[in-house]
């Protein structure tokens, strides 16, 4: 299995939750954890997405840079080359939609047997808008399956991306 998401020393709940998930999964399967080589920009929200020097590195491989389409390609190639049966990506913000869509689509071409799963922490962002919804839909359309943390988020995802949870699909809830 591969995981692509934030990791400590990035400060924030998603990084911490991803670390806990990676540790738990590592007790059951081989996990390759890929993370961001360039963190979420401070200017977008300096309180939530910062580095905490007290947090230790996790061993996650810094590979994905939101500003580098070449890194998007290399990330998909790394997952495919590793032979992962699934790629799990935490979803919480449309900020990552373009790079994640590119990774998911390329991975689908390189390794069609690899399940592309979005773990939805937040389907609807606190500061929503038409552009954010559009970007999100693009990333969601490149995923094979979703894990939502609440029925409300599952319903939101289904209303924004009809057919996402068809009984014939591989989607999970």
C-alpha positions in Angstrom: 0.0 0.0 0.0 1.1 3.6 -0.6 0.0 6.7 1.3 0.4 10.2 -0.1 -0.3 12.9 2.4 1.2 15.3 4.9 3.5 14.2 7.7 5.1 15.6 10.7 7.0 17.9 11.2 4.1 19.6 9.4 1.8 20.8 12.2 -1.9 20.0 11.9 -4.5 17.4 12.4 -4.3 15.9 8.9 -0.6 15.2 9.2 -1.0 13.7 12.7 -4.0 11.5 11.5 -2.0 10.4 8.5 0.9 9.4 10.7 -1.4 7.4 13.0 -2.9 5.7 10.0 0.4 4.8 8.5 1.7 3.3 11.7 -1.5 1.2 12.1 -1.4 0.0 8.5 2.3 -0.8 8.8 1.4 -3.5 11.4 -0.7 -5.2 8.7 0.9 -4.5 5.3 4.0 -3.0 3.7 3.4 0.8 3.5 5.3 3.3 1.4 4.5 6.8 2.7 5.0 9.7 0.3 4.6 13.3 1.4 5.0 16.8 0.2 8.4 18.2 -0.7 7.0 21.7 -0.4 4.5 22.2 2.4 1.1 23.9 2.1 2.0 27.6 1.8 2.0 29.6 5.0 0.3 32.6 3.4 -2.9 30.6 2.9 -3.2 29.9 6.6 -0.1 30.5 8.7 -1.7 29.1 11.9 -2.7 25.7 10.6 0.0 24.7 8.2 3.4 25.3 9.7 6.3 23.1 10.7 6.8 22.3 14.4 10.5 21.6 15.2 9.4 19.6 18.2 7.7 17.0 15.9 10.0 14.3 14.6 10.4 13.3 11.0 8.4 10.2 10.1 10.4 8.6 7.4 7.9 9.6 4.7 9.5 10.3 1.4 9.1 14.0 0.3 8.2 13.8 -3.3 5.1 15.8 -4.3 5.5 19.6 -4.9 2.3 21.5 -5.7 4.3 23.8 -8.0 6.1 21.1 -10.0 4.1 19.1 -12.6 7.3 17.0 -13.0 7.0 15.9 -9.3 3.3 15.0 -10.0 4.5 12.6 -12.7 7.4 11.2 -10.6 5.0 10.6 -7.7 2.7 8.5 -9.8 5.6 6.7 -11.3 7.0 5.9 -7.8 3.7 4.5 -6.7 3.4 2.4 -9.8 7.0 1.2 -9.7 6.5 0.1 -6.0 3.7 -2.2 -7.1 1.2 -0.9 -4.5 -2.2 -2.5 -4.6 -3.8 0.8 -3.4 -2.9 4.4 -3.0 -4.6 6.2 -0.1 -4.7 10.0 -0.1 -6.2 12.1 2.6 -8.6 14.7 1.1 -9.3 17.9 3.0 -8.8 20.8 0.6 -9.1 21.7 -3.0 -5.7 23.3 -2.8 -4.1 19.9 -3.7 -6.8 19.1 -6.4 -4.7 19.7 -9.5 -1.5 17.8 -8.4 -3.6 15.0 -6.9 -5.8 14.7 -10.0 -2.6 14.5 -12.1 -1.1 11.8 -9.9 -4.3 9.8 -9.8 -4.8 9.9 -13.6 -1.2 9.1 -14.4 -1.3 6.2 -11.9 -4.5 4.9 -13.5 -2.6 4.7 -16.8 0.6 3.3 -15.4 -0.9 0.8 -13.0 -4.6 0.3 -13.6 -4.7 -2.5 -10.9 -3.8 0.0 -8.2 -6.9 1.3 -6.4 -6.9 5.1 -6.0 -8.6 5.9 -2.8 -9.4 9.3 -1.3 -9.8 9.4 2.5 -12.2 12.4 2.9 -11.6 14.4 6.1 -13.7 17.3 4.7 -15.7 17.0 1.5 -16.9 20.6 1.8 -14.3 23.2 2.8 -15.0 25.9 5.3 -14.4 28.6 2.6 -16.2 27.1 -0.3 -16.7 28.6 -3.8 -17.4 27.6 -7.4 -13.6 27.3 -8.3 -12.9 25.1 -5.3 -15.9 22.9 -6.1 -14.8 22.6 -9.7 -11.2 21.7 -8.7 -12.5 19.1 -6.2 -14.7 17.5 -8.8 -11.7 17.0 -11.0 -9.7 15.2 -8.4 -12.7 13.2 -7.3 -13.3 12.0 -10.8 -9.8 10.5 -10.9 -10.4 8.4 -7.8 -11.7 4.8 -7.8 -13.0 4.8 -4.2 -13.7 7.1 -1.2 -13.7 6.6 2.5 -15.8 9.3 4.2 -15.6 9.9 7.9 -19.3 10.7 8.3 -22.6 10.0 6.7 -23.0 13.8 6.1 -19.8 13.9 4.1 -20.8 10.9 2.1 -24.1 12.6 1.3 -22.2 15.8 0.3 -19.9 13.9 -1.9 -22.7 12.0 -3.6 -24.7 15.3 -4.2 -21.6 17.0 -5.7 -20.4 13.9 -7.7 -23.6 11.9 -8.6 -22.9 8.2 -9.1 -19.9 8.2 -6.8 -21.4 5.6 -4.6 -23.3 3.5 -7.2 -23.6 -0.1 -6.0 -21.7 -1.2 -9.1 -18.7 0.9 -8.3 -15.7 0.1 -6.0 -16.5 3.0 -3.7 -16.4 2.5 0.0 -18.1 4.4 2.8 
